[in-house]
Amino acid sequence: MRKETLPIVAALDIGTTKICAIVARKNQLGKLEILGMGQADSQGVMRGVISNIDKTVEAIKLAVAEASKKSGIKIHHVYVGVAGQHVKYLRHRGYLMRDHVHDEITQADVDKLVSDMHRLALPPGERIIHVLPQEFIIDDEQGIKEPIGMSGVRLEADFHIITGQIAAMQNIHRCVEKAGLKAVELMLEPIASAAAVLNDEEKEAGVALVDIGGGTTDIVIFQEGIIRHTAVIPLGGNIITEDIKEGCMVMREQAEKLKVKFGKALAIEAQENAIVSIPGLRGRAPKEISVKNLAHIIQARMEEILEHVYFQIRLSGYENKLIGGIVVTGGGARLQDLQYLAEYLTGLDARIGLPAEQLSVNSQRSEFNDPMYATAIGLLVKATERNPVPTEEPEPEPAALPAEPAFEATPVVVAQEETEETQPAESAGQNGSWLENFLRRSREWLEGDIKDFQ
């Protein structure tokens, strides 16, 4: 019998700067065991939206092939993240009138209320991605989080509805299918990142997750374990790279390396006399870049992004209710001293979000414990919480052939050999006895004729 194992799932993060594919399974302790990871440069995505189908398909194939090679798993099904400036958010209240006041409210009643929200009239070209219940109201009794089991006639609920452009999501499906894969589910990336770097205690206390990607910065605010506010800021790490490119007069690749290796979000922490030498073009003299000036360029743009973040926090109305402060994650969170700049501008506690709590011991010590992989790991966490679709298709077990006893072959051969050897002898004996009988009878007949003649 085949040993029962936990299903293997795969996640695909289609970002502005990179496309990442990760294969993992949950171990017996409920932690993710990373089996393989592959990534490729994303040249067909701008601000979270696919702008070139062919380049995106090629990048997906490269990332998936690398992950498949490292893990030894043939990838068929993936959970895909969706983000970008086209994602919008709205609030709506729905209600359901029940027939009997004495009957308990069941999960079917809540599901019907949620399904009614999916029929909500939207602007042309938009589609609902997630319907997130906020709070329930039963017969004017407000503030109910778990209505199942209660009694009442009128069931109401406030919903946080996340929508996106149909064309943008169809392009994601098209790219995944052209890469030879099947998208099991599209999931909002900041919600996935929250599953990777936040725990239940922080969500209950109140926390703002800031996911700084390459093209956009996504914000999700939790309070009492419920998503209260979401927003997308059309600024990310790529615009910082462009600022360094123009401010330091270097190539884009060099600007990205300067940002990653020597970038600081606080200029006051940079050394005054530190200099980085950049190779010149076609025999020109190397260019010297001041680390202090580099930090000033980065800080100016990061202040702008964090001011937009703080504006969204104030707009949500939960500025004074975020006990957990701000958690910064994503590729942009790799900048040094970023959490101190966030604390200085917002007045809230801040930390860098790492997906360590979701990973097994071996995976925590590896490269995966990095904020840039928070979205992909969060997709895996969300996939394993539901009924996961295994990424590999099980191979059919070979049919068992009936075992032939070893002793049958030898007797048959021996019997055939004996038959072949004995058959001529028996035939010879039979032929000999017939001739003797013929001669004897002939002699007796001749002797009888001779006697009669005498």
C-alpha positions in Angstrom: 0.0 0.0 0.0 1.1 3.6 -0.7 1.9 5.5 2.5 -0.5 8.4 3.2 1.4 11.8 2.9 0.3 15.4 3.1 -0.4 17.0 -0.2 2.2 19.0 -2.0 1.1 22.5 -3.1 2.7 25.1 -5.3 2.4 28.9 -5.3 3.1 31.4 -8.1 3.9 35.0 -7.2 3.7 37.2 -10.4 5.4 40.4 -9.3 6.7 43.5 -11.0 10.4 42.7 -10.4 10.4 38.9 -10.1 8.2 35.9 -10.7 8.6 33.3 -8.0 7.4 29.7 -7.8 7.6 27.7 -4.6 6.7 24.1 -3.9 6.1 23.0 -0.3 4.1 20.7 2.0 3.1 21.0 5.6 4.9 18.7 8.1 3.4 17.0 11.1 3.8 20.1 13.2 1.8 22.3 10.8 4.9 24.1 9.5 5.8 24.6 5.8 8.6 22.5 4.5 10.0 24.1 1.4 10.8 21.5 -1.3 12.0 23.8 -4.0 12.0 27.4 -5.3 12.6 29.0 -8.6 12.5 32.6 -9.7 13.0 34.7 -12.9 13.2 38.3 -13.8 9.8 39.8 -14.5 10.0 41.9 -17.7 6.3 41.7 -18.8 4.6 43.1 -15.7 4.2 46.8 -14.8 2.8 47.8 -11.4 1.3 44.4 -10.8 -0.5 44.2 -14.2 0.7 42.0 -17.1 1.8 44.2 -20.0 3.5 41.5 -22.2 2.0 38.0 -22.4 4.9 36.3 -24.1 7.6 37.6 -21.8 5.5 36.8 -18.7 4.9 33.2 -20.0 8.6 32.7 -20.5 9.4 33.9 -17.0 6.8 31.7 -15.5 8.2 28.7 -17.4 11.7 29.4 -16.2 10.6 29.8 -12.5 8.5 26.7 -12.6 11.1 24.6 -14.3 13.7 25.6 -11.7 11.3 24.9 -8.8 10.4 21.6 -10.4 14.0 20.6 -10.9 15.0 21.4 -7.3 12.0 19.7 -5.7 11.8 16.8 -8.0 8.0 17.4 -8.3 6.2 17.9 -11.6 4.1 21.0 -11.1 0.6 21.0 -12.6 -1.6 23.2 -10.3 -0.6 26.5 -8.7 -2.2 29.1 -6.4 -1.6 32.5 -7.9 -1.5 36.0 -6.3 -3.2 39.0 -7.8 -2.3 42.6 -7.1 -1.9 45.9 -8.9 -3.4 49.4 -9.2 -6.6 48.0 -10.8 -7.6 46.4 -7.5 -10.3 48.4 -5.7 -12.2 48.1 -2.5 -15.8 48.9 -1.4 -18.1 48.4 1.5 -21.6 47.1 1.3 -24.3 45.9 3.7 -26.5 43.0 2.9 -29.4 41.3 4.8 -31.4 38.1 4.8 -34.9 37.6 6.0 -35.4 34.2 7.7 -38.8 32.4 8.0 -38.7 31.1 11.5 -37.4 32.9 14.5 -36.8 29.7 16.5 -34.5 28.1 14.0 -30.8 28.5 14.5 -28.8 30.5 12.1 -26.6 28.0 10.1 -23.6 28.2 7.9 -26.0 27.9 4.9 -27.6 31.3 5.9 -24.2 33.0 6.0 -23.1 31.4 2.7 -26.3 32.7 1.1 -25.6 36.2 2.4 -22.1 36.0 0.9 -23.3 34.6 -2.4 -25.8 37.6 -2.6 -22.8 39.9 -2.5 -21.3 38.2 -5.6 -24.3 39.4 -7.5 -23.7 43.0 -6.6 -23.8 45.4 -9.5 -20.3 46.6 -10.4 -18.9 49.0 -13.0 -18.4 47.5 -16.4 -15.2 45.4 -16.7 -14.8 44.7 -13.0 -15.2 41.4 -11.1 -15.3 40.5 -7.4 -12.2 38.8 -6.0 -13.0 38.5 -2.3 -16.0 39.0 -0.1 -14.9 39.5 3.5 -17.6 39.7 6.2 -16.9 42.4 8.8 -19.6 42.2 11.5 -23.1 40.7 11.7 -26.3 42.2 12.9 -29.1 40.0 14.1 -32.5 41.8 14.8 -30.7 45.1 15.4 -28.2 43.5 17.7 -24.8 44.8 16.5 -21.2 43.7 16.9 -21.7 40.0 16.4 -18.8 38.1 14.9 -20.1 34.5 15.0 -23.8 34.4 14.1 -24.0 30.6 13.7 -26.2 29.0 16.4 -28.0 32.2 17.3 -31.7 32.8 16.6 -33.2 35.7 14.8 -35.4 36.8 11.8 -33.3 39.5 10.1 -29.6 38.7 9.5 -27.5 41.6 8.3 -23.7 41.9 7.7 -21.2 44.5 6.7 -18.9 43.3 3.9 -15.5 44.4 2.7 -15.5 43.6 -1.0 -12.4 43.5 -3.2 -12.8 43.9 -6.9 -10.4 43.8 -9.9 -10.5 44.3 -13.6 -11.7 41.3 -15.5 -9.1 41.8 -18.3 -6.2 41.9 -15.9 -7.3 38.6 -14.2 -8.0 36.9 -17.6 -4.4 37.9 -18.6 -3.1 36.1 -15.5 -5.1 33.0 -16.3 -4.0 33.1 -19.9 -0.3 33.4 -18.9 -0.6 30.5 -16.5 -2.4 28.3 -19.0 0.1 29.0 -21.7 2.9 28.0 -19.3 1.3 24.6 -19.1 -0.2 25.1 -15.6 -3.7 25.4 -14.1 -4.5 28.2 -11.7 -6.5 26.7 -8.8 -7.4 30.1 -7.2 -6.5 33.8 -7.5 -5.8 35.4 -4.2 -5.1 39.0 -3.2 -1.4 39.3 -2.5 -1.5 41.5 0.6 -3.9 39.1 2.3 -1.5 36.3 1.5 1.4 38.3 2.9 -0.6 38.9 6.1 -1.0 35.1 6.5 2.7 34.7 6.3 4.0 37.4 8.6 1.2 38.2 11.1 -0.1 36.0 13.9 -3.6 36.0 15.4 -2.6 38.1 18.4 -1.4 41.0 16.2 -4.6 40.8 14.1 -6.7 40.9 17.2 -4.8 43.8 18.8 -4.8 45.9 15.6 -2.0 46.1 13.0 -1.3 47.6 9.6 0.5 45.4 7.1 2.5 47.4 4.5 3.7 45.2 1.6 6.2 47.2 -0.4 6.6 45.6 -3.8 8.3 46.6 -7.0 5.5 48.5 -8.6 2.9 49.1 -5.8 2.6 49.3 -2.0 -0.3 47.4 -0.6 -1.9 48.1 2.8 -4.1 45.9 4.9 -5.4 47.0 8.3 -6.6 44.4 10.9 -8.5 45.1 14.0 -10.2 42.5 16.3 -9.1 39.8 13.8 -11.1 41.4 10.9 -9.8 43.2 7.8 -11.0 46.8 8.3 -9.3 48.6 5.5 -7.3 47.9 2.3 -5.5 50.2 -0.2 -3.0 50.2 -3.0 -0.4 53.0 -3.5 1.1 53.2 -7.0 4.6 53.6 -5.7 7.1 50.8 -4.9 10.7 49.8 -5.0 11.2 50.3 -8.7 10.7 54.1 -8.4 13.5 54.2 -5.9 15.7 52.5 -8.4 14.8 55.0 -11.0 15.6 57.8 -8.6 19.1 56.4 -7.9 19.6 55.9 -11.7 18.9 59.5 -12.4 20.4 61.0 -9.2 23.7 59.1 -9.5 23.8 58.9 -13.3 24.3 55.1 -13.4 22.8 52.2 -15.3 19.6 50.7 -14.0 21.3 47.4 -13.1 23.9 49.3 -11.1 21.3 51.4 -9.4 19.4 48.2 -8.2 22.7 46.8 -6.8 23.5 50.0 -5.1 20.0 50.0 -3.5 20.2 46.4 -2.3 23.8 46.3 -1.0 24.4 49.8 0.2 21.0 51.5 0.5 19.8 52.9 3.8 16.4 54.4 4.6 17.9 56.9 7.1 20.6 59.2 5.8 21.7 60.1 9.3 22.9 56.5 9.8 25.1 56.5 6.6 28.8 57.1 6.9 30.1 60.4 5.8 33.2 59.3 4.0 32.0 55.9 2.6 32.4 55.7 -1.2 31.3 53.1 -3.7 33.1 52.8 -7.0 31.1 51.9 -10.1 32.8 50.6 -13.2 32.7 53.1 -16.1 31.3 52.6 -19.6 33.6 51.5 -22.4 36.9 52.3 -20.8 35.8 55.4 -19.0 37.1 56.0 -15.5 35.1 54.4 -12.6 32.4 56.6 -11.0 32.4 57.2 -7.3 29.1 57.3 -5.4 28.8 58.7 -1.9 26.8 56.3 0.4 25.5 59.4 2.2 24.1 60.9 -1.0 22.6 57.5 -1.9 20.8 57.4 1.5 19.4 60.9 0.9 17.9 59.8 -2.4 16.4 56.7 -0.9 15.0 58.4 2.2 13.3 61.1 0.2 11.3 58.6 -1.8 10.6 56.3 1.2 9.3 59.3 3.1 6.8 59.9 0.3 5.6 56.3 0.3 5.3 56.2 4.1 3.3 59.4 4.1 0.8 57.8 1.7 0.7 54.8 4.1 0.0 57.1 7.1 -2.7 58.9 5.2 -4.5 55.6 4.5 -4.2 54.6 8.2 -5.8 57.9 9.2 -8.4 57.5 6.5 -9.4 54.1 7.9 -10.2 55.6 11.3 -8.1 53.1 13.2 -5.0 55.3 13.8 -5.4 55.1 17.6 -6.4 51.5 17.7 -3.3 49.8 16.1 -1.7 48.3 19.2 0.5 46.2 17.0 1.7 49.2 15.0 3.0 48.6 11.5 4.6 45.5 9.9 6.6 46.2 6.8 7.2 43.3 4.4 7.9 42.7 0.7 11.1 43.3 -1.3 11.2 47.0 -0.3 11.4 46.0 3.4 15.0 44.8 2.8 16.3 48.4 3.1 18.3 49.0 6.2 16.8 51.1 9.0 13.4 51.2 7.3 11.5 50.3 10.5 13.1 53.3 12.3 12.0 55.7 9.5 8.4 54.3 9.7 8.3 54.8 13.4 9.6 58.4 13.1 7.0 59.4 10.4 4.0 57.6 11.8 4.6 57.5 15.6 3.6 53.8 15.6 5.7 50.8 16.5 7.2 49.1 13.4 9.0 45.9 12.6 10.1 44.0 9.5 7.7 41.1 8.7 9.5 37.7 8.1 7.7 34.5 7.4 9.7 32.5 9.9 6.7 31.4 12.0 5.2 29.6 9.1 8.4 27.7 8.1 9.9 24.5 9.4 13.2 24.6 11.3 15.3 23.7 8.2 13.5 26.3 6.1 13.9 29.1 8.7 17.7 28.8 8.3 17.5 29.1 4.5 17.0 31.9 2.1 13.3 31.6 2.3 13.1 33.5 5.6 13.1 36.8 3.7 10.4 39.5 3.4 10.6 39.3 -0.4 9.1 35.8 -0.3 6.3 36.7 2.1 3.6 36.7 -0.6 4.6 33.3 -2.1 4.8 31.7 1.3 1.5 33.3 2.3 -0.2 31.8 -0.8 1.1 28.4 0.4 -0.3 29.0 3.9 -3.7 29.9 2.5 -3.7 26.9 0.2 -3.0 24.5 3.0 -5.6 26.0 5.2 -8.3 25.0 2.7 -8.8 21.8 0.8 -5.5 21.9 -1.1 -5.2 20.7 -4.7 -2.0 18.7 -5.0 0.4 20.3 -7.5 1.4 16.9 -8.9 -0.9 14.3 -10.4 -0.5 10.9 -8.8 1.0 8.3 -11.0 -1.2 5.2 -11.4 0.2 2.2 -9.6 1.4 -0.6 -11.9 -0.9 -3.6 -12.2 0.4 -6.6 -10.3 1.3 -9.4 -12.6 0.5 -13.0 -11.5 3.6 -14.7 -10.2 4.4 -17.9 -12.0 6.0 -20.6 -9.9 9.6 -21.2 -10.7 9.2 -24.9 -10.6 6.7 -25.1 -13.5 9.1 -24.2 -16.2 11.7 -26.8 -15.5 9.5 -29.9 -15.4 7.8 -28.8 -18.6 11.2 -28.5 -20.4 12.4 -31.7 -18.8 9.2 -33.5 -19.8 9.6 -32.2 -23.3 13.2 -33.3 -23.5 12.3 -36.7 -22.1 9.4 -37.1 -24.5 11.6 -36.2 -27.4 14.3 -38.6 -26.3 12.0 -41.5 -25.4 9.6 -41.2 -28.3 12.1 -42.5 -30.9 13.0 -45.4 -28.6 9.4 -46.3 -28.1 8.7 -46.0 -31.8 11.8 -48.2 -32.5 10.6 -50.8 -30.0 7.2 -50.8 -31.6 8.6 -51.1 -35.1 10.9 -53.9 -34.0 8.2 -56.0 -32.5 6.0 -55.6 -35.5 8.7 -56.8 -37.9 9.5 -59.8 -35.7 5.8 -60.7 -35.6 5.6 -60.4 -39.4 8.7 -62.6 -39.9 7.5 -65.2 -37.4 4.1 -65.4 -39.0 5.6 -65.5 -42.4 7.9 -68.4 -41.4 5.0 -70.3 -39.8 2.9 -69.8 -42.9 5.7 -71.0 -45.2 6.4 -74.0 -43.0 2.8 -75.0 -43.0 2.7 -74.7 -46.8 5.8 -76.9 -47.1 4.3 -79.6 -44.9 1.1 -79.6 -46.9 3.1 -79.9 -50.1 5.0 -82.9 -48.7 
